[in-house]
Amino acid sequence: MNEIVRLVKPLLQERKLVIVSVTVGGLVALLNLSRPILLGRIIQMLTDKSFTSAYEFLIMMFVLSWILSWLNFNFWENDDPYSKEESHEI
């Protein structure tokens, strides 16, 4: 039981960080799941040849989903202080 308390104690002290991490993880999961669904709907509309305003909306949502997941990944990737390499410039 002491080991569990020792593991959970830092999480209780950093509640804001835990909430932000869970929220960002949920957003990324939603973006990753939405892209195949949106692409399927776009292809379905192309094969049915039913070009409506929903078609443009689906394409816009697909592109926005792709851009947001790319920005989210790059934002967190560049924030890691341990991944920075020292530059040995002459």
Rosetta blueprint (number, residue, H / E / L):
1 M L
2 N H
3 E H
4 I H
5 V H
6 R H
7 L H
8 V H
9 K H
10 P H
11 L H
12 L H
13 Q H
14 E L
15 R H
16 K H
17 L H
18 V H
19 I H
20 V H
21 S H
22 V H
23 T H
24 V H
25 G H
26 G H
27 L H
28 V H
29 A H
30 L H
31 L H
32 N H
33 L H
34 S H
35 R H
36 P H
37 I H
38 L H
39 L H
40 G H
41 R H
42 I H
43 I H
44 Q H
45 M H
46 L H
47 T H
48 D H
49 K L
50 S L
51 F L
52 T L
53 S H
54 A H
55 Y H
56 E H
57 F H
58 L H
59 I H
60 M H
61 M H
62 F H
63 V H
64 L H
65 S H
66 W H
67 I H
68 L H
69 S H
70 W H
71 L H
72 N H
73 F H
74 N H
75 F H
76 W H
77 E H
78 N L
79 D L
80 D L
81 P L
82 Y L
83 S L
84 K L
85 E L
86 E L
87 S L
88 H L
89 E L
90 I L
